[in-house]
Amino acid sequence: MNSFRPLSRSAPLRNAPLALRFSSHSQNASRFAALPAALQVHARFAASSVSGRPGSQTLDHAKLNVKEEVGNSLTDWARSIAGGVFTVDSVKPAKDSFVGITSAVATTVPTSYLVMGLAGGLPYIASSGTTIYLAHQAGMAAMGTATNIDPGVALTILDQALNFQVTYGAVLLSFLGALHWGMEFAGLGGHKGYSRLFLGVSPAVLAWSTITLQPTSALLCQWLGFTALWYADNMATSAGWTPKWYSQYRFYLSILVGTCIIGSLAGTSYWGPVAGHGLFTHDLNTIRAERKQSKLERAGVIGGDIEAVEGGEASDSYVMIRRKNNKNGGGPS
């Protein structure tokens, strides 16, 4: 019954006239106003009995609390990226922070693995940059701004660049999956059988099926594939199937590849003609006709009585300007 006493005491107050309730509230307010300023601040920003966290008594204190919360969130994020291997003594960070955990795991990656992993991403960076550049050129050609290249040729080159990026992405995705077969053959973390073999072959099935799609759709599917494979690698690292540094190693390489894919998709959508790289034949013919009207003729037949002919062996010049033959068959005058 003791737990219901506050409720029972408040019942008469609820049934009391409005003036009585207001006077009671006024008395509480006057009592609060009579408190010193420091106690009023403490009462407003008192610690919550639910969360158990101290309140922010000043603006500087609030900034400090926000900074600590952001730091704790980043630390938890670093733990998730590393797959929980920070608890292992060999990779235990000197400071429990995002930079501390990331640095501790990164120092355990063999240098040759790090160098070759970054080198493998260089062709992908180059293909993405080339795709963005060609998308810009194709868009200018389609609008008639760039007159030194035919829009059909520009679109063809852009399509080849996109196909190269899709094909190289399929190779990368297949290679990353095949690493799990190598770990299974080596017995790293124990032989897992079909589970790890299926994990290794799934990226290849997804990757090579994307080459049948339109290039921009294929890049989007491959981005999803790289993201899903990193999540699987993170789970595998947590389960002890991979080296301790593998999840974090794969995360930042996936960030590199994902940035290139997003850059290519954004470039072709923003600069490329028709929100991508495709134009119908009718559109190409229309663009060529408009460009022909605004472009000066460089070759052809011009009407008039004067003509330019090639000079013969006995001539002193390569080109001879002369009057045309008349219709009656007369020679040049």
C-alpha positions in Angstrom: 0.0 0.0 0.0 2.9 2.3 0.5 3.6 2.4 -3.2 0.1 3.9 -3.8 0.3 6.7 -1.2 1.4 9.4 -3.6 -1.5 8.5 -5.8 -4.0 8.5 -3.0 -2.7 11.8 -1.7 -3.1 13.4 -5.1 -6.7 12.2 -5.5 -8.2 14.9 -3.2 -6.2 17.5 -5.0 -7.6 16.4 -8.3 -11.1 16.7 -6.9 -10.5 20.1 -5.3 -11.7 23.3 -6.8 -9.6 25.0 -9.5 -8.6 27.8 -7.2 -7.2 25.5 -4.6 -5.2 23.6 -7.2 -3.9 26.8 -8.6 -2.9 28.1 -5.2 -1.0 24.9 -4.5 0.9 25.3 -7.9 1.6 28.9 -7.0 3.0 27.9 -3.7 5.4 25.4 -5.3 6.4 28.0 -7.9 7.1 30.6 -5.2 9.2 28.1 -3.2 11.2 27.4 -6.4 11.7 31.1 -7.0 12.9 31.5 -3.4 15.8 29.1 -4.0 19.2 30.5 -4.8 20.1 30.8 -8.5 22.7 28.0 -8.3 20.2 25.6 -6.8 17.6 26.6 -9.5 20.1 25.7 -12.2 20.9 22.5 -10.5 17.2 21.6 -10.2 16.6 22.3 -13.9 19.6 20.3 -15.1 19.5 17.5 -12.5 20.6 14.0 -13.5 17.8 11.8 -14.8 16.8 8.9 -12.5 16.1 6.8 -15.6 19.3 7.2 -17.7 21.6 7.8 -14.7 23.6 10.3 -16.7 24.7 13.7 -15.3 22.9 16.7 -16.6 24.7 19.5 -18.4 24.8 22.4 -16.0 26.5 24.9 -18.4 26.9 25.3 -22.1 30.6 24.2 -21.9 29.5 21.2 -19.9 26.9 20.4 -22.6 29.6 20.7 -25.3 31.8 18.3 -23.3 29.0 15.8 -23.0 28.3 15.9 -26.7 32.0 15.5 -27.5 32.2 12.5 -25.2 29.0 10.9 -26.7 30.4 11.4 -30.3 33.7 9.9 -29.2 32.0 6.9 -27.7 29.9 6.4 -30.8 33.0 6.5 -33.0 34.8 4.1 -30.7 31.8 1.6 -31.0 31.9 2.1 -34.7 35.6 1.3 -34.8 34.9 -1.9 -32.8 32.2 -2.9 -35.3 34.5 -2.3 -38.3 37.2 -4.4 -36.7 34.9 -7.2 -36.0 35.5 -7.3 -32.3 39.2 -8.3 -32.6 40.2 -5.4 -30.3 39.8 -7.7 -27.4 42.7 -9.9 -28.6 45.9 -9.0 -26.8 47.9 -8.9 -30.0 45.7 -6.0 -31.3 44.7 -4.4 -28.0 44.8 -0.6 -28.6 46.8 1.7 -26.4 43.8 4.1 -26.2 40.2 3.0 -26.4 39.1 5.4 -29.2 38.4 5.3 -32.9 42.0 6.3 -33.8 43.4 3.9 -31.2 41.5 0.9 -32.3 41.9 1.6 -36.0 45.7 2.1 -35.6 46.1 -1.0 -33.5 44.4 -3.2 -36.1 46.1 -1.5 -39.0 49.6 -2.1 -37.6 49.0 -5.8 -37.7 48.3 -5.9 -41.5 51.4 -7.1 -43.4 52.9 -4.3 -45.5 52.8 -6.3 -48.7 49.1 -7.1 -48.3 48.4 -3.4 -47.8 50.5 -2.3 -50.8 49.0 -4.8 -53.2 45.5 -4.2 -52.0 45.8 -0.5 -52.8 47.6 -1.2 -56.1 44.6 -3.4 -57.1 42.3 -0.4 -56.6 44.3 1.9 -58.9 42.8 0.6 -62.1 39.4 1.0 -60.6 40.1 4.6 -59.7 41.4 5.3 -63.2 38.4 3.7 -64.8 36.0 5.7 -62.7 37.8 9.0 -63.5 37.8 8.1 -67.2 34.1 7.4 -67.1 33.3 10.7 -65.4 35.5 12.6 -68.0 33.9 10.8 -71.0 30.4 11.3 -69.6 31.2 15.0 -69.6 32.5 14.9 -73.1 29.5 12.9 -74.3 27.1 15.3 -72.7 28.8 18.3 -74.4 28.8 16.5 -77.8 25.1 15.7 -77.4 24.3 19.4 -76.7 26.4 20.5 -79.6 29.0 22.3 -77.4 31.8 20.0 -78.3 32.0 20.0 -82.1 35.3 18.1 -82.4 33.7 14.7 -81.8 30.6 13.0 -83.1 28.0 12.3 -80.3 27.6 8.7 -81.4 31.4 8.2 -81.2 31.5 9.9 -77.7 28.7 7.6 -76.5 30.4 4.6 -77.8 33.6 5.4 -76.0 31.7 6.2 -72.8 29.9 2.8 -73.1 33.3 1.0 -73.5 34.7 2.8 -70.4 31.6 1.8 -68.3 31.9 -1.8 -69.5 35.6 -1.9 -68.5 34.7 -0.7 -65.0 31.9 -3.3 -64.8 34.2 -6.1 -65.9 37.0 -5.1 -63.6 34.5 -4.8 -60.7 33.4 -8.4 -61.5 37.0 -9.5 -61.3 37.6 -7.8 -58.0 34.4 -9.2 -56.5 35.2 -12.7 -57.6 38.7 -12.4 -56.3 37.5 -11.3 -52.8 35.2 -14.3 -52.7 37.9 -16.7 -53.8 40.0 -15.6 -50.8 37.6 -17.6 -48.6 38.3 -20.7 -50.6 42.0 -20.2 -49.9 41.3 -19.8 -46.2 39.3 -22.9 -46.2 42.0 -24.9 -48.0 44.5 -23.6 -45.5 42.2 -24.5 -42.6 42.4 -21.0 -41.2 40.2 -21.0 -38.1 39.4 -24.6 -38.8 37.7 -26.2 -41.8 34.2 -24.9 -42.1 33.1 -26.9 -45.1 30.2 -25.9 -47.3 29.5 -22.7 -45.3 32.8 -21.0 -46.2 32.8 -22.5 -49.7 29.4 -21.1 -50.4 30.5 -17.7 -49.1 33.4 -17.8 -51.4 31.5 -18.7 -54.6 28.5 -16.4 -54.1 30.3 -13.1 -55.0 31.5 -14.6 -58.3 27.9 -15.7 -59.2 26.6 -12.2 -58.5 29.6 -10.4 -60.2 29.5 -12.2 -63.5 25.7 -12.0 -63.8 26.0 -8.2 -63.7 27.9 -8.0 -67.0 24.6 -8.9 -68.8 23.0 -5.8 -67.4 23.1 -2.2 -68.6 26.3 -0.7 -67.3 24.8 1.7 -64.8 22.5 -1.0 -63.4 25.5 -3.4 -63.2 27.5 -0.8 -61.2 24.6 -0.4 -58.8 24.3 -4.2 -58.3 28.1 -4.5 -57.8 28.0 -1.8 -55.2 25.4 -3.8 -53.3 27.6 -6.9 -53.8 30.7 -5.2 -52.3 28.7 -3.9 -49.3 27.1 -7.3 -48.6 30.5 -9.1 -49.0 32.1 -6.8 -46.5 29.3 -7.5 -44.0 29.9 -11.2 -44.5 33.6 -10.7 -44.0 33.0 -8.8 -40.8 30.9 -11.7 -39.5 33.6 -14.1 -40.6 36.3 -12.1 -38.8 34.2 -12.1 -35.6 33.8 -15.8 -35.9 37.5 -16.4 -36.2 37.4 -17.5 -39.9 39.9 -14.9 -41.1 43.0 -13.0 -39.9 42.3 -10.6 -37.1 42.9 -7.6 -39.3 40.8 -8.8 -42.3 37.5 -7.0 -41.5 39.0 -3.6 -41.2 41.3 -4.2 -44.1 38.3 -5.0 -46.3 36.2 -2.2 -45.0 38.5 0.6 -46.2 39.1 -1.1 -49.6 35.3 -1.4 -49.9 35.0 2.3 -49.2 37.5 3.0 -52.0 35.6 0.9 -54.5 32.2 2.2 -53.4 33.3 5.8 -53.8 34.5 5.1 -57.3 31.1 3.4 -58.2 29.1 6.3 -56.7 31.3 8.8 -58.6 30.8 7.0 -61.9 27.0 6.8 -61.4 26.8 10.4 -60.3 29.0 11.6 -63.2 27.0 9.7 -65.9 23.7 10.9 -64.4 24.7 14.5 -64.1 26.8 15.1 -67.2 25.9 12.2 -69.5 23.2 12.6 -72.1 19.7 11.3 -71.2 20.7 10.7 -67.6 23.3 8.1 -68.6 25.0 7.0 -71.8 22.1 5.9 -74.1 20.6 7.8 -77.0 18.2 6.5 -79.7 19.3 6.6 -83.3 16.6 9.2 -84.1 18.1 11.5 -81.4 21.6 11.1 -82.8 20.4 11.9 -86.3 18.6 15.0 -85.0 21.8 16.2 -83.2 23.9 15.6 -86.3 21.5 17.5 -88.5 21.4 20.5 -86.1 25.2 20.5 -85.9 25.5 20.4 -89.7 23.3 23.5 -90.0 25.4 25.5 -87.6 28.7 24.3 -88.9 30.6 25.8 -91.8 31.2 23.6 -94.8 34.8 22.4 -95.1 34.3 20.5 -98.4 31.8 20.3 -101.3 30.8 22.0 -104.5 30.3 25.8 -104.5 28.4 27.4 -107.4 29.9 30.1 -109.6 32.1 30.7 -112.7 35.4 30.1 -110.9 36.9 26.7 -110.0 40.0 25.3 -108.5 41.7 22.4 -110.2 44.9 20.5 -109.5 47.9 21.8 -111.2 49.7 19.5 -113.6 53.3 18.5 -113.8 54.1 21.5 -116.0 52.4 23.9 -113.7 54.2 26.2 -111.2 51.6 25.6 -108.5 49.7 22.8 -106.9 46.3 24.4 -107.5 45.1 26.5 -110.4 42.2 29.0 -110.2 40.5 29.4 -113.5 37.2 30.2 -115.1 34.9 27.3 -115.7 34.2 26.0 -119.2 31.1 27.5 -120.7 28.1 25.4 -121.7 28.9 25.8 -125.4 32.1 23.7 -124.9 34.5 26.6 -125.0 37.8 26.3 -123.2 38.9 28.3 -120.2 39.5 32.0 -120.8 
